[in-house]
Amino acid sequence: MDSAIIALIAANTAFVGSHFAMSHPLRAPMVRALGDKGFTLAYTVVSFAALGWVAHAFKAAPGGDLGGSGEAGWIIASLLTLVAMILLAGSFIGNPALPTPMADAQARAAPKGVFIVTRHPMMWAIGLWAASHIILFWSLRTLVTAAAMGVLALVGAKLQDAKKEALMGAAWAEWESKTSYWPRWGKLLAVGPLPLIGGAVLWLAGSWLHLWMAGIPAGAWKWLG
C-alpha cells in the first residue's frame, strides 16, 4: 500500500481515536486533572492538531485514482448531501445535545423540526456527507477519510447517548423515548420551512465552495455550470 495512504489512515485513526477517547473514557480523569476549562482547551488543541494532520496527509495522498461511479453516483451523492444540509441546518435549533443551560428543558419538550427525524441530526448529516463521498468512488484517500468521518459521527452518536444518559439522567431518557437514533425518513418534509430552506441554501453554497476549493463541480453546479 502507498506510504501516503498509510499516513492518511494513521492520521484519521488518530483523529477518530483521540475524539472517542477524550469524549468518553478519558473525559472524567482529564476534567479532574485539568478542570473544565483546561479539559476544553486540551480537547480543542488535540482535535485541531489531529485534524490538521488529516488535512496534510489528505493533500499528500494520490487523488482521483478509482475512476468514480458515474452520473448515477453524482445524482445519489447530491441528494444525500442535500438531506445532510437540511438536518445540519435544523440541528442548532432546540438541540439538548449541545452545551446549553436549556438542555434539560429541551429534552423534556416535544421534539420538533429535524428532531422528529432523528435525535442526532448533526451526526447523521456528517454520516450522509461521508456516504455521499464513498458512493462517488472517486479516490482511495476520499474513501479512507469519508469512512473515518462516518464512523466518528454515527458511532459517536451512539456513544453520546450513553454519555448523556449518565450526565442528564431522566431528562435524556425522556428525550430518547420520544425520538429515534435511526432516521425516520418519512418525516423529512415535515421538519418545517427553516431547516428545508436553510438546508437548501447551505447545499447550494457548500457545493459552490466545493468547486472553488477542490476544483470539482458538485451538487446543482455540476449540471448548471
C-alpha positions, 0 to 999 in steps of 0.5 A, spaced: 500 500 500 502 507 498 506 510 504 501 516 503 495 512 504 498 509 510 499 516 513 492 518 511 489 512 515 494 513 521 492 520 521 484 519 521 485 513 526 488 518 530 483 523 529 477 518 530 481 515 536 483 521 540 475 524 539 472 517 542 477 517 547 477 524 550 469 524 549 468 518 553 473 514 557 478 519 558 473 525 559 472 524 567 480 523 569 482 529 564 476 534 567 479 532 574 486 533 572 485 539 568 478 542 570 473 544 565 476 549 562 483 546 561 479 539 559 476 544 553 482 547 551 486 540 551 480 537 547 480 543 542 488 543 541 488 535 540 482 535 535 485 541 531 492 538 531 489 531 529 485 534 524 490 538 521 494 532 520 488 529 516 488 535 512 496 534 510 496 527 509 489 528 505 493 533 500 499 528 500 495 522 498 494 520 490 487 523 488 482 521 483 485 514 482 478 509 482 475 512 476 468 514 480 461 511 479 458 515 474 452 520 473 448 515 477 453 516 483 453 524 482 445 524 482 445 519 489 451 523 492 447 530 491 441 528 494 444 525 500 448 531 501 442 535 500 438 531 506 445 532 510 444 540 509 437 540 511 438 536 518 445 540 519 441 546 518 435 544 523 440 541 528 442 548 532 435 549 533 432 546 540 438 541 540 439 538 548 445 535 545 449 541 545 452 545 551 446 549 553 443 551 560 436 549 556 438 542 555 434 539 560 428 543 558 429 541 551 429 534 552 423 534 556 419 538 550 416 535 544 421 534 539 420 538 533 423 540 526 429 535 524 428 532 531 422 528 529 427 525 524 432 523 528 435 525 535 442 526 532 441 530 526 448 533 526 451 526 526 447 523 521 448 529 516 456 528 517 454 520 516 450 522 509 456 527 507 461 521 508 456 516 504 455 521 499 463 521 498 464 513 498 458 512 493 462 517 488 468 512 488 472 517 486 479 516 490 482 511 495 484 517 500 476 520 499 474 513 501 479 512 507 477 519 510 469 519 508 469 512 512 473 515 518 468 521 518 462 516 518 464 512 523 466 518 528 459 521 527 454 515 527 458 511 532 459 517 536 452 518 536 451 512 539 456 513 544 453 520 546 447 517 548 450 513 553 454 519 555 448 523 556 444 518 559 449 518 565 450 526 565 442 528 564 439 522 567 431 522 566 431 528 562 435 524 556 431 518 557 425 522 556 428 525 550 430 518 547 423 515 548 420 520 544 425 520 538 429 515 534 437 514 533 435 511 526 432 516 521 425 516 520 425 518 513 418 519 512 418 525 516 423 529 512 418 534 509 415 535 515 421 538 519 418 545 517 420 551 512 427 553 516 431 547 516 428 545 508 430 552 506 436 553 510 438 546 508 437 548 501 441 554 501 447 551 505 447 545 499 447 550 494 453 554 497 457 548 500 457 545 493 459 552 490 465 552 495 466 545 493 468 547 486 472 553 488 476 549 493 477 542 490 476 544 483 470 539 482 463 541 480 458 538 485 451 538 487 446 543 482 453 546 479 455 540 476 449 540 471 448 548 471 455 550 470 
